[in-house]
Amino acid sequence: MLDTMDRVFVQTTTFPRAHRSAWDWQARADWDVVEEETEVKMRFDMPGLDKEDVKVAVEDDVLVIKGEHKKEGKDNDSWSWRSFNSYDTRIQLPDNLEKDKIKAELKNGVLYISIPKTKAERKVIDVQIQ
């Protein structure tokens, strides 16, 4: 039984898209991170928030994303209503990213962030075995 559970875990973590069904479009995550050769791209769904409502910063190698939007009004029957959207997340960034060159763009309620990777040259040192 444990062997079977291990295989199921390995299969789903190794091939996360292999077990998707036609209904998965409804269960899309509200964030995503993609690592490419030269940069890391992130996407965060932030419905109801505008550019003025969102703050992106780096604090001690931690990407901080905050957003808040409050709205109040009355409908046609004089009922008052309130709307409140809030977003707060922190992500530890690895050392191989150029944190001072982060780009962020908010389009249609989706925050896109791209962070270039550092151009580190691989250094190989032969170690003498004694």
NORCORUR-V324278 format. One record per residue. N is the residue number from 1. SS is DSSP state (~ for helix, > for strand, _ for the rest). PHI is phi in degrees with one decimal (* if undefined). OMEGA is omega in degrees with one decimal (* if undefined). Layout:
n->N ss->SS phi->PHI omega->OMEGA
n->N ss->SS phi->PHI omega->OMEGA
This chain:
n->1 ss->_ phi->* omega->-179.6
n->2 ss->~ phi->-63.6 omega->177.2
n->3 ss->~ phi->-60.5 omega->178.5
n->4 ss->~ phi->-63.9 omega->179.1
n->5 ss->~ phi->-62.9 omega->177.7
n->6 ss->~ phi->-61.3 omega->179.3
n->7 ss->~ phi->-63.6 omega->178.9
n->8 ss->~ phi->-62.0 omega->179.9
n->9 ss->~ phi->-62.9 omega->-179.7
n->10 ss->~ phi->-62.7 omega->-179.3
n->11 ss->~ phi->-63.1 omega->-177.9
n->12 ss->~ phi->-73.2 omega->178.6
n->13 ss->~ phi->-83.0 omega->179.3
n->14 ss->~ phi->-78.9 omega->-178.6
n->15 ss->_ phi->-126.4 omega->-173.6
n->16 ss->_ phi->-63.6 omega->-178.2
n->17 ss->_ phi->-93.1 omega->-176.0
n->18 ss->_ phi->-70.5 omega->-175.4
n->19 ss->_ phi->-107.2 omega->-178.8
n->20 ss->_ phi->-77.9 omega->178.1
n->21 ss->_ phi->-110.4 omega->179.0
n->22 ss->_ phi->-66.0 omega->-177.2
n->23 ss->_ phi->-90.4 omega->-175.1
n->24 ss->~ phi->-65.4 omega->178.7
n->25 ss->~ phi->-61.4 omega->179.0
n->26 ss->~ phi->-78.7 omega->-174.4
n->27 ss->~ phi->-106.9 omega->180.0
n->28 ss->_ phi->-61.2 omega->179.6
n->29 ss->_ phi->-64.7 omega->-179.5
n->30 ss->_ phi->-84.2 omega->174.6
n->31 ss->> phi->-153.5 omega->178.8
n->32 ss->> phi->-158.3 omega->177.0
n->33 ss->> phi->-130.5 omega->178.7
n->34 ss->> phi->-127.1 omega->177.0
n->35 ss->> phi->-100.3 omega->176.7
n->36 ss->_ phi->-109.7 omega->-176.2
n->37 ss->_ phi->-62.7 omega->-174.4
n->38 ss->_ phi->-110.0 omega->-177.8
n->39 ss->> phi->-159.4 omega->172.9
n->40 ss->> phi->-113.8 omega->179.7
n->41 ss->> phi->-113.9 omega->179.1
n->42 ss->> phi->-130.2 omega->177.4
n->43 ss->> phi->-135.0 omega->179.0
n->44 ss->> phi->-130.2 omega->174.4
n->45 ss->> phi->-75.8 omega->-179.3
n->46 ss->_ phi->-134.4 omega->-175.3
n->47 ss->_ phi->-61.8 omega->178.5
n->48 ss->_ phi->84.5 omega->-179.4
n->49 ss->_ phi->-103.1 omega->176.1
n->50 ss->_ phi->-104.1 omega->-179.1
n->51 ss->~ phi->-53.3 omega->-178.9
n->52 ss->~ phi->-70.2 omega->-177.0
n->53 ss->~ phi->-89.2 omega->-170.5
n->54 ss->> phi->-115.7 omega->175.2
n->55 ss->> phi->-127.6 omega->176.5
n->56 ss->> phi->-121.9 omega->-179.7
n->57 ss->> phi->-148.2 omega->172.7
n->58 ss->> phi->-117.6 omega->178.1
n->59 ss->> phi->-121.3 omega->178.3
n->60 ss->_ phi->52.5 omega->179.0
n->61 ss->_ phi->65.2 omega->176.1
n->62 ss->> phi->-117.2 omega->175.6
n->63 ss->> phi->-78.8 omega->-178.1
n->64 ss->> phi->-113.1 omega->178.9
n->65 ss->> phi->-123.3 omega->179.9
n->66 ss->> phi->-129.9 omega->176.1
n->67 ss->> phi->-150.8 omega->179.0
n->68 ss->> phi->-153.5 omega->179.3
n->69 ss->> phi->-145.3 omega->177.7
n->70 ss->> phi->-118.0 omega->179.0
n->71 ss->> phi->-141.2 omega->176.9
n->72 ss->> phi->-133.1 omega->178.3
n->73 ss->> phi->-174.7 omega->177.6
n->74 ss->> phi->-131.8 omega->177.7
n->75 ss->_ phi->-91.5 omega->-175.7
n->76 ss->_ phi->-63.2 omega->-179.3
n->77 ss->_ phi->-94.0 omega->179.8
n->78 ss->_ phi->67.9 omega->173.4
n->79 ss->_ phi->-80.1 omega->177.2
n->80 ss->> phi->-85.6 omega->179.6
n->81 ss->> phi->-141.8 omega->177.8
n->82 ss->> phi->-135.4 omega->176.3
n->83 ss->> phi->-129.6 omega->-178.9
n->84 ss->> phi->-138.9 omega->176.2
n->85 ss->> phi->-118.4 omega->-179.9
n->86 ss->> phi->-139.3 omega->180.0
n->87 ss->> phi->-145.0 omega->179.5
n->88 ss->> phi->-151.1 omega->178.6
n->89 ss->> phi->-143.4 omega->178.7
n->90 ss->> phi->-134.0 omega->-178.8
n->91 ss->> phi->-130.2 omega->176.5
n->92 ss->> phi->-70.0 omega->-178.8
n->93 ss->_ phi->-95.9 omega->177.6
n->94 ss->_ phi->-71.3 omega->-176.5
n->95 ss->_ phi->-69.2 omega->-172.9
n->96 ss->_ phi->-85.8 omega->179.3
n->97 ss->> phi->-113.9 omega->177.7
n->98 ss->_ phi->-86.6 omega->-172.2
n->99 ss->~ phi->-66.5 omega->179.2
n->100 ss->~ phi->-83.3 omega->-179.3
n->101 ss->~ phi->-119.1 omega->179.9
n->102 ss->_ phi->-69.2 omega->175.4
n->103 ss->> phi->-119.4 omega->179.0
n->104 ss->> phi->-133.0 omega->179.0
n->105 ss->> phi->-143.9 omega->177.7
n->106 ss->> phi->-111.5 omega->-179.8
n->107 ss->> phi->-132.0 omega->174.8
n->108 ss->_ phi->50.9 omega->177.5
n->109 ss->_ phi->78.7 omega->178.6
n->110 ss->> phi->-123.2 omega->177.8
n->111 ss->> phi->-93.8 omega->177.3
n->112 ss->> phi->-108.8 omega->178.7
n->113 ss->> phi->-126.7 omega->173.7
n->114 ss->> phi->-128.4 omega->-179.3
n->115 ss->> phi->-129.2 omega->179.1
n->116 ss->> phi->-67.3 omega->175.0
n->117 ss->> phi->-83.3 omega->175.9
n->118 ss->_ phi->-71.3 omega->179.7
n->119 ss->_ phi->-93.0 omega->-179.1
n->120 ss->_ phi->-84.1 omega->176.0
n->121 ss->_ phi->-85.1 omega->179.5
n->122 ss->_ phi->-76.0 omega->-179.7
n->123 ss->_ phi->-113.3 omega->-179.7
n->124 ss->_ phi->-108.1 omega->179.3
n->125 ss->_ phi->-120.9 omega->175.3
n->126 ss->_ phi->-77.6 omega->179.9
n->127 ss->_ phi->-106.3 omega->178.7
n->128 ss->_ phi->-74.8 omega->177.5
n->129 ss->_ phi->-95.0 omega->-177.3
n->130 ss->_ phi->-105.9 omega->*
